[in-house]
Amino acid sequence: MDRAKHFVLRAFYLAICCAVGGCATSKDSPSVGFGKARFWQPHQLFLQSAPHSRLYVEVDAVEGCEPSDATLKKVRELLSSRCQKPDGIEIVRSDVISSNEVRGLSRNTLASKFLNGPPARSGEPSAAFIYLLFYDVALSSQGAGDKTKRSRDDLSPWPHTQILPYPAVVFMNTGYFPSGVREATAHEVGHLMGLVRRSNGKSSGHCRDSNCLMTETFNFYRVRSLLGLRPVKQEALCERCVAELKAGATTSAATNLYFCGPVLVRSEVGYHVLSLPSRVRLIVGNVTEADCRNFLAHTHDHPSLDDRPRLDGLVKPGLVREAAQALEIIDRAKTDPYRSVRELAAKLEKAMPRSEGGAEPGQTKPTSE
């Protein structure tokens, strides 16, 4: 009987791990597998000292989902030990969002409304930026109503990061595994830092070492203790993950990628791609800080209704009058490695010199991917 009972308990434990462990970094739309996003290496903005010598982490939380000091300390320890930021790492608790305000709203809707970015401070070097949002998907699922179209991904319970379009955000559903929020948050931040991109024979982007912080499925050490099994605390990175971060910190980084406030900018010849959570804007022509501020303000004023990326684009007025030059740049953008940019470029091409359907010349109407 004792052996049978032990077998049943072990089976129960394994079932729990399969049902609850892990994260959705590569499973959840709109994120994609690492293979489709190898055209850029945004994690180097966090690991290296240039172009940003400091790092600003904004923490927003729905009321009742606020992270513990221990959780943020774990994040700080991970970032401080692996990121070259001589001007410091600042982790700031920002908005506490009323639970009544989030009912029926997706995680990207919340990010669209509440993400602020680092405050502008005269004389300070520009900062790399990470956004942590702690929420409860059970609240988001309430009050959505039958008339609101919601995909399964909108209400996905898994902790989540994005590779595209905005690889600087962690969505942490605190109701998923309440006792494991500390490790799970650090795990997701590890993905933002570039883990696990090495070839490991798996498509999930996770470490094979079951004792590593970056493993796909968390072993619930408290449950293991109750079952009389040896606890496994997945609190540290394995040697291979440490080596991967060291390599990312020394590999030559792209010079066309940077943060302007919270907006991630990728600059190509003649055009620029601006990104926020679930938002992409293609600008043909020169980009300015005002363009980034306007993009953020537009995102606040027109929050996403679901987790599908919203796309829009524009041609700067000076280039609208130089149609041949604009079309040459747009033609290059149509071969961009990111599909959303290619789609926007094709729409801008049709909008030159005058668009159909009420849009301004050289602009596209916002669309969802």
SULFEN-V612412 format. One record per residue. N is the residue number from 1. RES is the residue in three letters. BURIAL is I if it has 16 or more other C-alpha atoms within 10 Angstrom, else O. Layout:
n=N res=RES burial=BURIAL
n=N res=RES burial=BURIAL
This chain:
n=1 res=MET burial=O
n=2 res=ASP burial=O
n=3 res=ARG burial=O
n=4 res=ALA burial=O
n=5 res=LYS burial=O
n=6 res=HIS burial=O
n=7 res=PHE burial=O
n=8 res=VAL burial=O
n=9 res=LEU burial=O
n=10 res=ARG burial=I
n=11 res=ALA burial=O
n=12 res=PHE burial=O
n=13 res=TYR burial=I
n=14 res=LEU burial=O
n=15 res=ALA burial=O
n=16 res=ILE burial=O
n=17 res=CYS burial=I
n=18 res=CYS burial=O
n=19 res=ALA burial=O
n=20 res=VAL burial=I
n=21 res=GLY burial=I
n=22 res=GLY burial=I
n=23 res=CYS burial=I
n=24 res=ALA burial=I
n=25 res=THR burial=I
n=26 res=SER burial=I
n=27 res=LYS burial=I
n=28 res=ASP burial=I
n=29 res=SER burial=I
n=30 res=PRO burial=I
n=31 res=SER burial=I
n=32 res=VAL burial=I
n=33 res=GLY burial=I
n=34 res=PHE burial=I
n=35 res=GLY burial=O
n=36 res=LYS burial=O
n=37 res=ALA burial=I
n=38 res=ARG burial=O
n=39 res=PHE burial=O
n=40 res=TRP burial=I
n=41 res=GLN burial=I
n=42 res=PRO burial=I
n=43 res=HIS burial=I
n=44 res=GLN burial=I
n=45 res=LEU burial=I
n=46 res=PHE burial=I
n=47 res=LEU burial=I
n=48 res=GLN burial=I
n=49 res=SER burial=I
n=50 res=ALA burial=I
n=51 res=PRO burial=I
n=52 res=HIS burial=I
n=53 res=SER burial=I
n=54 res=ARG burial=I
n=55 res=LEU burial=I
n=56 res=TYR burial=I
n=57 res=VAL burial=I
n=58 res=GLU burial=I
n=59 res=VAL burial=I
n=60 res=ASP burial=I
n=61 res=ALA burial=I
n=62 res=VAL burial=I
n=63 res=GLU burial=I
n=64 res=GLY burial=O
n=65 res=CYS burial=I
n=66 res=GLU burial=I
n=67 res=PRO burial=I
n=68 res=SER burial=O
n=69 res=ASP burial=O
n=70 res=ALA burial=O
n=71 res=THR burial=I
n=72 res=LEU burial=I
n=73 res=LYS burial=O
n=74 res=LYS burial=I
n=75 res=VAL burial=I
n=76 res=ARG burial=I
n=77 res=GLU burial=O
n=78 res=LEU burial=I
n=79 res=LEU burial=I
n=80 res=SER burial=I
n=81 res=SER burial=O
n=82 res=ARG burial=I
n=83 res=CYS burial=I
n=84 res=GLN burial=I
n=85 res=LYS burial=I
n=86 res=PRO burial=O
n=87 res=ASP burial=O
n=88 res=GLY burial=O
n=89 res=ILE burial=I
n=90 res=GLU burial=O
n=91 res=ILE burial=I
n=92 res=VAL burial=O
n=93 res=ARG burial=O
n=94 res=SER burial=I
n=95 res=ASP burial=I
n=96 res=VAL burial=I
n=97 res=ILE burial=I
n=98 res=SER burial=O
n=99 res=SER burial=I
n=100 res=ASN burial=O
n=101 res=GLU burial=O
n=102 res=VAL burial=I
n=103 res=ARG burial=I
n=104 res=GLY burial=I
n=105 res=LEU burial=I
n=106 res=SER burial=I
n=107 res=ARG burial=I
n=108 res=ASN burial=I
n=109 res=THR burial=I
n=110 res=LEU burial=I
n=111 res=ALA burial=I
n=112 res=SER burial=I
n=113 res=LYS burial=I
n=114 res=PHE burial=I
n=115 res=LEU burial=I
n=116 res=ASN burial=I
n=117 res=GLY burial=I
n=118 res=PRO burial=I
n=119 res=PRO burial=O
n=120 res=ALA burial=O
n=121 res=ARG burial=O
n=122 res=SER burial=O
n=123 res=GLY burial=O
n=124 res=GLU burial=O
n=125 res=PRO burial=O
n=126 res=SER burial=I
n=127 res=ALA burial=I
n=128 res=ALA burial=I
n=129 res=PHE burial=I
n=130 res=ILE burial=I
n=131 res=TYR burial=I
n=132 res=LEU burial=I
n=133 res=LEU burial=I
n=134 res=PHE burial=I
n=135 res=TYR burial=I
n=136 res=ASP burial=I
n=137 res=VAL burial=I
n=138 res=ALA burial=I
n=139 res=LEU burial=I
n=140 res=SER burial=I
n=141 res=SER burial=I
n=142 res=GLN burial=O
n=143 res=GLY burial=O
n=144 res=ALA burial=O
n=145 res=GLY burial=O
n=146 res=ASP burial=O
n=147 res=LYS burial=O
n=148 res=THR burial=O
n=149 res=LYS burial=O
n=150 res=ARG burial=I
n=151 res=SER burial=O
n=152 res=ARG burial=O
n=153 res=ASP burial=I
n=154 res=ASP burial=I
n=155 res=LEU burial=I
n=156 res=SER burial=I
n=157 res=PRO burial=I
n=158 res=TRP burial=I
n=159 res=PRO burial=I
n=160 res=HIS burial=I
n=161 res=THR burial=I
n=162 res=GLN burial=I
n=163 res=ILE burial=I
n=164 res=LEU burial=I
n=165 res=PRO burial=I
n=166 res=TYR burial=I
n=167 res=PRO burial=I
n=168 res=ALA burial=I
n=169 res=VAL burial=I
n=170 res=VAL burial=I
n=171 res=PHE burial=I
n=172 res=MET burial=I
n=173 res=ASN burial=I
n=174 res=THR burial=I
n=175 res=GLY burial=I
n=176 res=TYR burial=I
n=177 res=PHE burial=I
n=178 res=PRO burial=O
n=179 res=SER burial=O
n=180 res=GLY burial=I
n=181 res=VAL burial=I
n=182 res=ARG burial=I
n=183 res=GLU burial=I
n=184 res=ALA burial=I
n=185 res=THR burial=I
n=186 res=ALA burial=I
n=187 res=HIS burial=I
n=188 res=GLU burial=I
n=189 res=VAL burial=I
n=190 res=GLY burial=I
n=191 res=HIS burial=I
n=192 res=LEU burial=I
n=193 res=MET burial=I
n=194 res=GLY burial=I
n=195 res=LEU burial=I
n=196 res=VAL burial=I
n=197 res=ARG burial=I
n=198 res=ARG burial=O
n=199 res=SER burial=O
n=200 res=ASN burial=O
n=201 res=GLY burial=O
n=202 res=LYS burial=O
n=203 res=SER burial=O
n=204 res=SER burial=I
n=205 res=GLY burial=I
n=206 res=HIS burial=I
n=207 res=CYS burial=I
n=208 res=ARG burial=I
n=209 res=ASP burial=I
n=210 res=SER burial=I
n=211 res=ASN burial=I
n=212 res=CYS burial=I
n=213 res=LEU burial=I
n=214 res=MET burial=I
n=215 res=THR burial=I
n=216 res=GLU burial=I
n=217 res=THR burial=I
n=218 res=PHE burial=I
n=219 res=ASN burial=I
n=220 res=PHE burial=I
n=221 res=TYR burial=I
n=222 res=ARG burial=O
n=223 res=VAL burial=O
n=224 res=ARG burial=I
n=225 res=SER burial=O
n=226 res=LEU burial=O
n=227 res=LEU burial=O
n=228 res=GLY burial=O
n=229 res=LEU burial=O
n=230 res=ARG burial=O
n=231 res=PRO burial=O
n=232 res=VAL burial=I
n=233 res=LYS burial=I
n=234 res=GLN burial=I
n=235 res=GLU burial=I
n=236 res=ALA burial=I
n=237 res=LEU burial=I
n=238 res=CYS burial=I
n=239 res=GLU burial=O
n=240 res=ARG burial=O
n=241 res=CYS burial=I
n=242 res=VAL burial=O
n=243 res=ALA burial=O
n=244 res=GLU burial=I
n=245 res=LEU burial=I
n=246 res=LYS burial=O
n=247 res=ALA burial=O
n=248 res=GLY burial=I
n=249 res=ALA burial=I
n=250 res=THR burial=O
n=251 res=THR burial=O
n=252 res=SER burial=O
n=253 res=ALA burial=I
n=254 res=ALA burial=O
n=255 res=THR burial=O
n=256 res=ASN burial=O
n=257 res=LEU burial=I
n=258 res=TYR burial=I
n=259 res=PHE burial=I
n=260 res=CYS burial=I
n=261 res=GLY burial=I
n=262 res=PRO burial=I
n=263 res=VAL burial=I
n=264 res=LEU burial=I
n=265 res=VAL burial=I
n=266 res=ARG burial=I
n=267 res=SER burial=I
n=268 res=GLU burial=O
n=269 res=VAL burial=O
n=270 res=GLY burial=I
n=271 res=TYR burial=I
n=272 res=HIS burial=I
n=273 res=VAL burial=I
n=274 res=LEU burial=I
n=275 res=SER burial=I
n=276 res=LEU burial=I
n=277 res=PRO burial=I
n=278 res=SER burial=I
n=279 res=ARG burial=I
n=280 res=VAL burial=I
n=281 res=ARG burial=I
n=282 res=LEU burial=I
n=283 res=ILE burial=I
n=284 res=VAL burial=I
n=285 res=GLY burial=I
n=286 res=ASN burial=O
n=287 res=VAL burial=I
n=288 res=THR burial=O
n=289 res=GLU burial=O
n=290 res=ALA burial=O
n=291 res=ASP burial=O
n=292 res=CYS burial=I
n=293 res=ARG burial=O
n=294 res=ASN burial=O
n=295 res=PHE burial=I
n=296 res=LEU burial=I
n=297 res=ALA burial=O
n=298 res=HIS burial=O
n=299 res=THR burial=I
n=300 res=HIS burial=I
n=301 res=ASP burial=O
n=302 res=HIS burial=O
n=303 res=PRO burial=I
n=304 res=SER burial=I
n=305 res=LEU burial=I
n=306 res=ASP burial=I
n=307 res=ASP burial=I
n=308 res=ARG burial=I
n=309 res=PRO burial=I
n=310 res=ARG burial=I
n=311 res=LEU burial=I
n=312 res=ASP burial=I
n=313 res=GLY burial=I
n=314 res=LEU burial=I
n=315 res=VAL burial=I
n=316 res=LYS burial=I
n=317 res=PRO burial=O
n=318 res=GLY burial=O
n=319 res=LEU burial=I
n=320 res=VAL burial=I
n=321 res=ARG burial=O
n=322 res=GLU burial=O
n=323 res=ALA burial=I
n=324 res=ALA burial=O
n=325 res=GLN burial=O
n=326 res=ALA burial=I
n=327 res=LEU burial=I
n=328 res=GLU burial=O
n=329 res=ILE burial=I
n=330 res=ILE burial=I
n=331 res=ASP burial=I
n=332 res=ARG burial=O
n=333 res=ALA burial=I
n=334 res=LYS burial=I
n=335 res=THR burial=O
n=336 res=ASP burial=I
n=337 res=PRO burial=O
n=338 res=TYR burial=I
n=339 res=ARG burial=O
n=340 res=SER burial=I
n=341 res=VAL burial=I
n=342 res=ARG burial=I
n=343 res=GLU burial=I
n=344 res=LEU burial=I
n=345 res=ALA burial=I
n=346 res=ALA burial=O
n=347 res=LYS burial=I
n=348 res=LEU burial=I
n=349 res=GLU burial=I
n=350 res=LYS burial=I
n=351 res=ALA burial=I
n=352 res=MET burial=I
n=353 res=PRO burial=I
n=354 res=ARG burial=I
n=355 res=SER burial=I
n=356 res=GLU burial=O
n=357 res=GLY burial=O
n=358 res=GLY burial=O
n=359 res=ALA burial=O
n=360 res=GLU burial=I
n=361 res=PRO burial=I
n=362 res=GLY burial=I
n=363 res=GLN burial=I
n=364 res=THR burial=I
n=365 res=LYS burial=I
n=366 res=PRO burial=O
n=367 res=THR burial=O
n=368 res=SER burial=I
n=369 res=GLU burial=O
